[in-house]
């Protein structure tokens, strides 16, 4: 019988946090794409919220897979 304790890496939780923020930012970017605000934002046509949300979600997913609990 083994008394070895298994700890969950902090990087897993950081990955979850990045993935959640990425999905939220992506959702806000898509919402703004279909419901534009009347403000004068420079370079709005680049849709930074969509790209930034996708990047954060991808990095978060990478950390969640790489540091998932139970992986030995």
Buried (B, 14 or more C-beta within 10 A) or exposed (E): EEEEEEEEBEEBEBBBBBBEBBBBBBEEBBEBEEEEEEEEEEEBEEBEBBEBBBBBBEBBBEBBEEBEEEEE
